[in-house]
Amino acid sequence: MCTEATLEQDILVLALAPRENRKKLAVQILNLTWEKGLYPASIAPVYQSLGRGELAPMTIPAFNVRGLTYPLARAIWRSAIQANCGPIIFELAPSESYGCDQTFEEYAAMVMAAAFKEGYRGPVFLQGDHFSINQLSDAEPLTDLALQVIESGFYQIDIDGSHQYNPQAEELSDFHAPNAQVSARLIDALRQKQPRAIHLTLGGEVGEIGGRNTTVADLVAFQSEISKHLPPGIAGLDKISAQTGTTHSGIVLPDGSTGRMSMDFSLIAQLAQKSRQFGWSGMVQHGASTLQIEDLAQLPKAGVVEVHLATQIQNILFDHPAFPATLREQMKRELVNTSRGAEGDHLENSTELSEAQRFYRARWAAWGIYKTQLWQLPPEVIAQVSDSLSDWATAIFQALQVNNRSQVLSDYYSGGTL
């Protein structure tokens, strides 16, 4: 049984336990946090109000913490509390769960425990990110996984059917039909079994991140097709993501630093406006954590309700001056040939890339491979990394206009205030 006195030791035991034992350990931690006033919630009411223009614009940050989730989530919660933030989301993709060796139950327990330890009480927004349908045979097991994670409090699920399209199609409706069909199938399955009194926040995706930019015509075609395949009376999507100039992990320069991505904010605004005509809350921006702060600051007024932030958290840890140089060098030697990205995308093994570029795009796998070593980092290293992460999060909250918005939590949720 987990208690306040044993919480931090229980967290460490959970992190390093065999994968098959973690669900039971995580449930004990979750039970403690729920007893102390934290609970999983759907962000749908807030998004609906944003979509109708009833709330001043803001963009909700969704943080992918791929490892060391308890201490790093504490740093983010700490900054959020100090900034009197409105809602924030913590998310995990299936590819990250497997590749970074972190179960969804484990992740939920870490995030909830971090919030509790920092003194927060109220709703916690957990999201299943990039539930990607790479082939049609993925649909059934992916639905089963989504239903499992919902049981752990992940009341936000992002369905990514963007890999399903008809390349021979002459009409946009036919091009997007496979994506729309499989997305509608998952929406229906999840809506049929959503928890009592909970409206799951479901997202869809039009256009692959890193591919050609999505047009308004693409969005219209996708919406038309998905409407055909949803049964009567079944609520559809709450939000939509599209390609508008970003790429997962950002643009990596030969020295391993990140370059500036070319965002089309006019296109984003047009897509957001059209999406709201369909009853969706607005746009979701992927591949954005390495954007300049001034670019992130343009998202709220463009109609972006949510932005996904993953890679920069990873960069803050692995590039930190306090991070052990010997461990970093070991990672460089062993990870440069990784062929899968954290979102499940395939990485071409180009000989034209520098070693720094290959390591940058491959090091997401370090979270799982070196999980034990990361959890054994000296406390002073964790403290310095956490301080840097807190500083970054504070700047993010201000840019996205979620700082000083804690009243939103009080207005929409029981016991909700940061």
Secondary structure, 3 states (H helix, E strand, C coil): CCCCCCHHHHHHHHHHCCHHHHHHHHHHHHHHHHHCCEEECCCHHHHHHHHCCCCCCCCEEEEECCCCHHHHHHHHHHHHHHCCCCCCEEEECHHHHHHCCCCHHHHHHHHHHHHHHCCCEEEEEEEEEEEECCCHHHHHHHHHHHHHHHHCCCCEEEEECCCCCCCCCCCHHHHHHHHHHHHHHHHHHHHHCCCCCCCCEEEEEECCCCCCCCCHHHHHHHHHHHHHHCCCCCCCCCEEEECCCCCCCCEECCCCCEECCCCCHHHHHHHHHHHHHCCCCCEEECCCCCCCHHHHCCHHHHCEEEEEECHHHHHHHHCCCCCCHHHHHHHHHHHCCCCECCCCCECCCCCCCCHHHHHHHHHHHHHHHCHHHHHCCCHHHHHHHHHHHHHHHHHHHHHCCCCCCHHHHHHHCCCCEC
